[in-house]
Amino acid sequence: MRDFVRGVRFFGQGLVMMLRSPRLLLIGALPAVLTALLLLGGMITLFYWLDDLSALVTPFADGWGESVRTAVRVAADVVLAGGALVLALLSFTALTLAIGGPFYEHIAEQVEDELGGAPDQVELSWLRLLWMGLRDGIVLVLRSLLYTIPLLVAGFVPVVGQTVVPVALALVTAWFLALELVSVPFYRRGMDLRQRRALLAGRRPLALGLGLPASLLCAIPLAAIVVMPVAFAGGVLVARETLRSSIDGFTRAG
């Protein structure tokens, strides 16, 4: 529980850092604005065709009574809309990171310089950072679907679907979001997705403390524009804490 609270505190510290530097906040907001516009267009299109999509995925209900058919297709609407929202949230960070890699690297550099600099820094070109962000973002979205799709289906189970499933879905979303938020500091040290996932797994409550408030706030329309640069600043703090504890553990073991 202590690590979770620390992660939430790091998110709050990220907010303080961004408020102290409105220029950094504006820089970090630009990629989020563009990504939000792209995903908003996709969601509007989905909702426009939602009834047709529900009928398409439930052809077995065509011959049923009107009330039962309506209930089944309303349930299909909920599953499709919920799945699209979760996918949009998960892909939002990946797309924002891919579009705004140089912006967030600049924020990470500024935050880490304020904290004393990044040891063992590896210089990355914009194209290299773009490729790593796209590659790892796609991997994370695909892996997250392995958890979110079964959870969305389980949402139809009485009682469990209204209690356990929303909590589990929130935690899964927070975990994968946290893996994205700490990516830039790890990239700057030449560490890939496999390495940062392994290190963060040892400090999972810390990662959830960052990812959970970020993911919940990103669900509020337009809030993500401010939340993203704040969360990435907090991600620098989480990454530094994770790396520091791993080095301390290695030193003690040695």
C-alpha positions as CSV (number, residue, x, y, z in Angstrom):
1,M,0.0,0.0,0.0
2,R,2.9,2.3,0.7
3,D,4.3,1.9,-2.8
4,F,0.8,2.6,-4.3
5,V,0.5,5.9,-2.3
6,R,4.0,6.8,-3.4
7,G,3.0,6.3,-7.0
8,V,0.0,8.6,-6.5
9,R,2.3,11.1,-4.9
10,F,4.6,11.0,-7.9
11,F,1.7,11.8,-10.1
12,G,0.9,14.8,-7.9
13,Q,4.6,15.9,-8.1
14,G,4.3,15.7,-11.9
15,L,1.4,18.1,-11.7
16,V,3.4,20.5,-9.5
17,M,6.3,20.4,-12.0
18,M,4.1,21.1,-15.0
19,L,2.3,24.0,-13.2
20,R,5.7,25.5,-12.4
21,S,6.6,25.3,-16.1
22,P,3.5,26.2,-18.2
23,R,5.8,26.1,-21.3
24,L,6.5,22.4,-20.7
25,L,2.8,21.8,-20.0
26,L,1.9,23.3,-23.4
27,I,4.6,21.3,-25.2
28,G,3.3,18.1,-23.6
29,A,-0.3,19.0,-24.4
30,L,0.2,19.3,-28.2
31,P,0.5,15.6,-29.1
32,A,-2.4,14.8,-26.8
33,V,-4.6,17.3,-28.6
34,L,-3.8,15.8,-32.0
35,T,-4.3,12.2,-30.7
36,A,-7.6,13.2,-29.0
37,L,-8.9,14.7,-32.3
38,L,-8.0,11.5,-34.2
39,L,-9.6,9.1,-31.6
40,L,-12.6,11.4,-31.2
41,G,-13.3,11.2,-34.9
42,G,-13.0,7.4,-34.7
43,M,-15.4,7.2,-31.7
44,I,-18.0,9.4,-33.3
45,T,-17.9,7.2,-36.4
46,L,-18.3,4.1,-34.2
47,F,-21.3,5.5,-32.3
48,Y,-22.9,6.6,-35.6
49,W,-22.8,3.0,-36.9
50,L,-23.2,1.3,-33.5
51,D,-26.7,-0.1,-34.0
52,D,-25.7,-1.5,-37.4
53,L,-22.6,-3.1,-35.9
54,S,-24.6,-4.7,-33.1
55,A,-27.0,-6.2,-35.6
56,L,-24.0,-7.5,-37.6
57,V,-22.5,-9.3,-34.6
58,T,-25.8,-10.7,-33.4
59,P,-27.4,-12.3,-36.5
60,F,-28.6,-15.2,-34.4
61,A,-31.1,-12.8,-32.7
62,D,-32.9,-11.8,-36.0
63,G,-35.7,-14.3,-35.5
64,W,-36.2,-13.8,-31.8
65,G,-39.0,-11.8,-30.2
66,E,-38.6,-8.0,-30.3
67,S,-38.0,-7.6,-26.5
68,V,-35.3,-10.3,-26.3
69,R,-33.7,-9.1,-29.6
70,T,-33.6,-5.5,-28.3
71,A,-32.1,-6.6,-25.0
72,V,-29.4,-8.7,-26.7
73,R,-28.5,-5.8,-29.1
74,V,-28.4,-3.3,-26.3
75,A,-26.0,-5.6,-24.5
76,A,-23.9,-5.8,-27.7
77,D,-24.0,-2.0,-27.9
78,V,-22.5,-1.8,-24.4
79,V,-19.8,-4.4,-25.1
80,L,-18.8,-2.7,-28.4
81,A,-18.8,0.8,-26.9
82,G,-17.0,-0.3,-23.8
83,G,-14.4,-2.2,-25.8
84,A,-13.9,0.8,-28.0
85,L,-13.5,3.1,-25.1
86,V,-11.0,0.8,-23.4
87,L,-9.0,0.3,-26.6
88,A,-9.1,4.1,-27.2
89,L,-7.7,4.7,-23.7
90,L,-5.0,2.1,-24.2
91,S,-4.1,3.2,-27.7
92,F,-4.3,6.9,-26.7
93,T,-1.0,6.7,-24.8
94,A,0.7,4.7,-27.5
95,L,-0.4,7.0,-30.3
96,T,0.4,10.1,-28.2
97,L,3.9,8.8,-27.4
98,A,4.5,7.9,-31.1
99,I,3.4,11.3,-32.2
100,G,4.9,13.2,-29.3
101,G,8.1,11.2,-28.7
102,P,10.4,14.3,-29.1
103,F,8.1,16.4,-27.0
104,Y,8.0,13.9,-24.1
105,E,11.8,13.3,-24.4
106,H,12.2,17.0,-23.9
107,I,10.0,17.0,-20.9
108,A,11.8,13.9,-19.5
109,E,15.2,15.7,-20.0
110,Q,14.0,18.8,-18.3
111,V,12.5,16.9,-15.3
112,E,15.6,14.7,-15.0
113,D,17.9,17.7,-15.3
114,E,16.0,19.3,-12.5
115,L,16.5,16.1,-10.4
116,G,20.3,15.9,-11.2
117,G,20.4,14.4,-14.7
118,A,20.1,10.9,-16.2
119,P,23.2,8.7,-15.6
120,D,24.3,6.4,-18.5
121,Q,22.2,8.4,-21.0
122,V,21.9,7.0,-24.6
123,E,21.3,9.5,-27.3
124,L,18.3,8.6,-29.5
125,S,17.3,10.1,-32.8
126,W,13.7,11.1,-33.4
127,L,13.2,8.3,-35.9
128,R,14.6,5.8,-33.4
129,L,12.4,7.0,-30.6
130,L,9.4,7.0,-33.0
131,W,10.1,3.4,-34.0
132,M,10.5,2.2,-30.4
133,G,7.4,4.0,-29.3
134,L,5.3,2.5,-32.2
135,R,6.7,-1.0,-31.8
136,D,6.3,-1.1,-28.0
137,G,2.9,0.7,-28.1
138,I,1.5,-1.9,-30.5
139,V,2.9,-4.8,-28.4
140,L,1.3,-3.3,-25.2
141,V,-2.1,-2.7,-26.9
142,L,-2.2,-6.3,-28.2
143,R,-1.2,-7.7,-24.8
144,S,-3.7,-5.6,-23.0
145,L,-6.5,-7.0,-25.3
146,L,-5.7,-10.5,-24.0
147,Y,-6.9,-9.3,-20.6
148,T,-9.5,-6.6,-21.5
149,I,-11.6,-8.7,-24.0
150,P,-12.2,-11.6,-21.5
151,L,-13.0,-9.0,-18.8
152,L,-15.5,-7.3,-21.0
153,V,-17.2,-10.6,-21.7
154,A,-17.1,-11.4,-18.0
155,G,-19.0,-8.1,-17.5
156,F,-22.2,-9.9,-18.5
157,V,-21.9,-12.3,-15.5
158,P,-24.4,-11.2,-12.8
159,V,-22.9,-9.6,-9.7
160,V,-19.3,-10.4,-10.7
161,G,-19.7,-8.3,-13.8
162,Q,-20.8,-5.3,-11.8
163,T,-18.3,-5.5,-9.0
164,V,-15.1,-7.5,-9.6
165,V,-14.8,-6.9,-13.4
166,P,-14.7,-3.0,-13.3
167,V,-12.0,-3.1,-10.6
168,A,-10.0,-5.7,-12.5
169,L,-10.4,-3.7,-15.7
170,A,-9.3,-0.5,-14.1
171,L,-6.1,-2.2,-12.7
172,V,-5.2,-3.8,-16.0
173,T,-5.6,-0.5,-17.8
174,A,-3.6,1.3,-15.1
175,W,-0.8,-1.3,-15.4
176,F,-0.4,-1.1,-19.2
177,L,-0.7,2.7,-19.1
178,A,2.1,2.9,-16.5
179,L,4.3,0.8,-18.7
180,E,3.9,3.5,-21.4
181,L,4.3,6.5,-19.1
182,V,7.7,5.4,-17.9
183,S,9.0,4.5,-21.4
184,V,11.0,7.7,-22.2
185,P,13.3,7.5,-19.1
186,F,14.0,3.9,-19.9
187,Y,14.6,4.6,-23.6
188,R,17.1,7.3,-22.6
189,R,19.0,4.6,-20.7
190,G,18.9,2.2,-23.6
191,M,16.4,-0.1,-22.0
192,D,13.6,-1.8,-23.9
193,L,10.0,-2.8,-23.1
194,R,11.1,-6.2,-21.8
195,Q,13.5,-4.7,-19.3
196,R,11.2,-2.0,-18.0
197,R,8.3,-4.5,-17.7
198,A,10.6,-6.8,-15.6
199,L,11.7,-4.0,-13.3
200,L,8.2,-2.5,-12.9
201,A,6.8,-5.9,-12.1
202,G,8.9,-5.8,-8.9
203,R,7.3,-2.5,-8.0
204,R,3.8,-3.1,-9.4
205,P,1.9,-1.1,-6.7
206,L,4.2,1.9,-7.4
207,A,3.3,1.6,-11.1
208,L,-0.4,1.3,-10.4
209,G,-0.2,4.4,-8.1
210,L,0.8,6.3,-11.2
211,G,-1.3,4.6,-13.8
212,L,-4.6,4.4,-12.0
213,P,-5.2,8.2,-11.4
214,A,-3.9,8.9,-14.9
215,S,-6.2,6.3,-16.6
216,L,-9.2,7.4,-14.6
217,L,-8.6,11.1,-15.4
218,C,-8.0,10.4,-19.0
219,A,-11.5,9.0,-19.2
220,I,-12.8,12.5,-18.6
221,P,-13.3,14.3,-21.9
222,L,-10.5,16.7,-22.7
223,A,-8.8,16.1,-19.4
224,A,-6.2,13.9,-21.1
225,I,-4.7,17.0,-22.7
226,V,-3.4,18.1,-19.3
227,V,-3.1,14.7,-17.7
228,M,-0.7,13.2,-20.3
229,P,2.2,15.7,-19.8
230,V,1.6,15.5,-16.0
231,A,1.6,11.7,-16.1
232,F,4.8,11.5,-18.2
233,A,6.5,13.8,-15.7
234,G,5.3,11.5,-12.9
235,G,6.5,8.6,-15.0
236,V,10.1,10.0,-14.9
237,L,9.9,10.0,-11.1
238,V,8.5,6.4,-11.0
239,A,11.2,5.2,-13.5
240,R,14.0,6.8,-11.4
241,E,12.6,5.3,-8.2
242,T,12.4,1.9,-9.9
243,L,15.8,2.0,-11.3
244,R,17.3,3.3,-8.1
245,S,15.8,0.5,-6.1
246,S,16.9,-2.1,-8.6
247,I,20.5,-0.8,-8.4
248,D,20.4,-0.8,-4.6
249,G,19.1,-4.4,-4.6
250,F,21.8,-5.5,-7.0
251,T,24.5,-3.7,-4.8
252,R,23.2,-5.4,-1.7
253,A,23.1,-8.8,-3.5
254,G,26.7,-8.3,-4.6
